[in-house]
Amino acid sequence: MNIVRDKLDKVISDNRLRIKFFTCFRELDLAIFVLNNRRIIQRSLSSYPVLEQAIDWELLQYTVSDYGIHWPELDADLSLRGFLLEETMKLVAA
C-alpha cells in the first residue's frame, strides 16, 4: 500500500514513476538515472562520494524499488523523491 504524504508523493504514485536504469561515466563525472517514463536525471558522480569511490562492478550491482535505487555492496541508497525534489528546486531557482 502506497501512502501519499504530499503532492510530490501523489505525482510519483499516480504516474507510477520509478528509476529504471543507472549508468555512469567516470571520465565525465556523470551519473545518469533513467526513469520509466523515459526522463533522464543526471548528476555529478562526485556528488555521491560512496559511488565515486566504488569500483565499476559494485556500481553495476544495484536494485531498484518503488522508492529509489540501492547498492547492496556499498550500503548506499538514493531516493526518487530526493531526485525529483532537486529537479523542482532547480526549476524554482532558475
C-alpha positions as CSV (number, residue, x, y, z in Angstrom):
1,M,0.0,0.0,0.0
2,N,1.4,3.4,-1.0
3,I,1.0,6.2,1.5
4,V,0.6,9.6,-0.2
5,R,2.1,12.3,2.1
6,D,2.1,15.3,-0.2
7,K,1.8,16.4,-3.8
8,L,5.1,15.1,-4.9
9,D,4.3,11.6,-3.5
10,K,1.0,11.8,-5.3
11,V,2.8,12.6,-8.6
12,I,5.1,9.7,-8.1
13,S,2.3,7.3,-7.1
14,D,-0.2,8.5,-9.8
15,N,2.4,8.2,-12.6
16,R,4.0,5.1,-11.2
17,L,7.4,6.7,-11.5
18,R,10.4,4.5,-10.9
19,I,14.1,4.6,-11.6
20,K,14.6,2.0,-14.3
21,F,18.3,2.2,-15.1
22,F,21.6,3.6,-13.8
23,T,24.9,4.2,-15.6
24,C,27.8,6.5,-15.1
25,F,30.8,7.9,-17.0
26,R,33.7,8.5,-14.6
27,E,35.7,10.5,-17.1
28,L,32.8,12.9,-17.4
29,D,32.0,12.9,-13.7
30,L,28.5,11.9,-14.8
31,A,25.8,9.7,-13.2
32,I,22.7,9.0,-15.2
33,F,19.4,7.8,-13.8
34,V,16.7,6.8,-16.4
35,L,13.1,6.8,-15.2
36,N,10.4,4.5,-16.5
37,N,8.8,7.5,-18.2
38,R,11.9,7.9,-20.3
39,R,13.0,11.0,-18.4
40,I,16.7,11.3,-17.6
41,I,18.1,12.7,-14.4
42,Q,21.8,13.5,-14.4
43,R,24.1,14.4,-11.6
44,S,27.8,14.7,-11.0
45,L,29.1,11.3,-9.9
46,S,31.3,13.2,-7.4
47,S,28.2,14.4,-5.7
48,Y,28.0,10.9,-4.2
49,P,31.4,10.0,-2.8
50,V,30.4,6.4,-2.0
51,L,29.5,5.9,-5.7
52,E,32.5,7.8,-6.9
53,Q,34.9,5.7,-4.9
54,A,33.3,2.4,-5.8
55,I,34.7,0.0,-8.4
56,D,32.8,-0.5,-11.6
57,W,31.5,-3.9,-10.6
58,E,30.0,-2.5,-7.4
59,L,28.2,0.2,-9.3
60,L,26.5,-2.4,-11.5
61,Q,25.2,-4.3,-8.5
62,Y,22.1,-2.1,-7.9
63,T,18.5,-2.8,-7.3
64,V,15.5,-0.6,-7.8
65,S,12.4,-0.3,-5.7
66,D,9.3,1.8,-5.5
67,Y,11.4,4.3,-3.5
68,G,14.7,4.6,-5.4
69,I,17.9,2.8,-6.1
70,H,20.1,0.7,-3.8
71,W,23.6,-0.6,-4.0
72,P,23.8,-3.6,-1.5
73,E,27.6,-3.9,-1.9
74,L,28.0,-0.3,-1.0
75,D,25.2,0.0,1.5
76,A,24.1,3.1,-0.4
77,D,20.6,4.4,-1.3
78,L,19.3,7.3,-3.4
79,S,15.6,8.1,-3.5
80,L,13.5,9.0,-6.4
81,R,11.7,11.5,-4.2
82,G,15.1,13.2,-3.5
83,F,15.9,13.5,-7.2
84,L,12.5,15.0,-8.0
85,L,12.8,17.5,-5.1
86,E,16.2,18.6,-6.5
87,E,14.7,18.9,-10.0
88,T,11.9,21.0,-8.7
89,M,14.3,23.3,-6.8
90,K,16.3,23.8,-10.0
91,L,13.2,25.0,-11.8
92,V,12.2,27.3,-8.9
93,A,15.7,28.8,-8.7
94,A,16.0,29.3,-12.4
